[in-house]
Amino acid sequence: MKRARLASPLLLLAFQASAFGRGVSPYLPLTLEPEMEAQIERVLILGDKPVLTRPIPAATVLDALPKACKFDHALCEQVQRYLARYTHTSGLAHASVEGASTNGADTTLANRYGMANKSALAASADIYLQPSDYLL
């Protein structure tokens, strides 16, 4: 009885890694270019992954790639290059700098987060970081 109590938690700890999912998977756009859509469908067919629903998860295409690469290496390279834009772990989504010159009274501008009309510069940037599949 004592062994069973000790073995149960150890058994659960041993198999916990297989219980984790693969994290968040981006979906491919619904309106793909026709030639890229045909290439992705070809990869899924070669990888024995049926295309049942839209949008197609990028993880499904990534799962089918190793098997499809055995049959058509050039197709694999094209699809991998296309999928690279959806599987970044970090990046810069937007960056801008604005300059202005004004005259008149110094008033606060609407919908500009407290920026006054005498402010000569405004800068903004959006970055993203996903260090692992389990941290967003």
C-alpha positions in Angstrom: 0.0 0.0 0.0 2.8 2.3 0.9 4.5 1.6 -2.5 1.4 2.4 -4.4 1.2 5.8 -2.6 4.7 6.6 -3.5 4.5 5.2 -7.1 1.4 7.2 -8.1 2.9 10.7 -7.8 6.2 9.5 -9.4 4.3 8.0 -12.3 2.3 11.2 -12.8 5.5 13.2 -12.7 7.1 11.0 -15.3 4.3 11.5 -17.8 3.5 15.1 -17.1 5.6 16.3 -20.1 3.4 14.4 -22.5 0.3 16.0 -21.0 1.4 19.5 -22.0 0.1 20.9 -25.3 2.2 22.6 -27.9 1.1 26.1 -26.8 -0.6 28.6 -29.0 -0.7 27.9 -32.7 -1.3 30.7 -35.2 -3.9 30.2 -37.9 -3.1 30.8 -41.5 -5.2 33.5 -43.2 -8.5 32.5 -44.8 -7.6 34.4 -48.0 -4.2 32.9 -49.0 -2.7 33.4 -52.4 -4.1 30.6 -54.6 -0.6 29.2 -55.4 0.4 29.2 -51.7 -2.9 27.6 -50.7 -2.3 24.8 -53.3 1.2 24.3 -52.0 0.0 24.1 -48.4 -2.8 21.7 -49.3 -0.2 19.6 -51.2 2.0 19.4 -48.1 -0.9 18.4 -46.0 -1.9 15.6 -48.4 1.7 14.4 -48.6 1.9 14.5 -44.8 -1.4 12.5 -44.4 -3.0 15.4 -42.6 -6.5 16.0 -44.1 -7.7 19.6 -44.7 -11.1 19.5 -42.9 -11.6 23.0 -41.6 -10.6 26.5 -42.3 -8.5 28.4 -41.1 -5.7 25.9 -41.1 -3.5 25.9 -37.9 0.1 26.5 -38.7 1.0 23.7 -36.3 -0.8 21.2 -38.6 1.2 22.3 -41.5 4.4 22.1 -39.5 3.5 18.5 -38.4 3.0 17.5 -42.0 6.3 19.1 -43.3 8.8 16.3 -42.3 6.8 13.6 -44.1 6.2 15.8 -47.2 9.9 16.8 -47.4 10.7 13.1 -48.2 8.6 13.5 -51.4 9.1 17.1 -52.5 12.0 19.0 -51.0 11.5 22.2 -53.1 7.8 22.4 -52.0 8.9 22.0 -48.4 11.4 24.9 -48.6 8.7 27.2 -50.1 6.1 26.4 -47.5 8.7 26.7 -44.6 9.7 30.2 -45.9 6.0 31.1 -46.0 5.3 29.8 -42.5 8.3 31.6 -41.0 6.3 34.9 -41.0 3.8 33.3 -38.7 6.1 31.6 -36.2 8.3 34.4 -34.9 9.1 34.5 -31.2 9.8 38.2 -31.1 9.6 41.2 -33.4 8.7 44.8 -34.0 5.1 45.2 -35.2 5.0 49.0 -35.5 7.3 52.0 -35.1 6.7 55.7 -35.9 7.9 59.1 -35.1 5.9 62.3 -35.8 7.0 65.9 -35.8 4.8 69.0 -35.9 4.9 72.7 -35.5 2.0 74.7 -34.0 0.9 78.1 -33.0 -1.8 79.4 -30.8 -3.1 78.3 -27.3 -1.6 75.2 -25.6 -4.6 72.8 -25.3 -4.8 69.1 -24.8 -5.7 67.1 -27.9 -8.5 64.7 -27.9 -7.7 61.0 -28.1 -3.9 61.7 -27.9 -3.3 60.5 -24.3 -2.7 63.9 -22.8 -0.6 65.3 -25.6 -0.8 69.0 -25.9 -1.0 70.8 -29.3 2.4 72.5 -28.5 4.1 69.1 -28.4 6.5 69.0 -31.2 7.3 65.2 -31.2 5.5 62.0 -30.7 6.9 58.5 -30.9 5.3 55.0 -30.6 6.4 51.4 -31.1 4.8 48.0 -30.6 6.9 45.0 -30.0 6.0 41.4 -29.1 7.9 38.6 -27.3 6.9 34.9 -26.8 9.8 33.2 -25.1 8.2 29.8 -25.1 5.1 28.0 -26.1 3.7 28.3 -22.6 4.4 32.0 -22.0 2.4 34.5 -24.1 
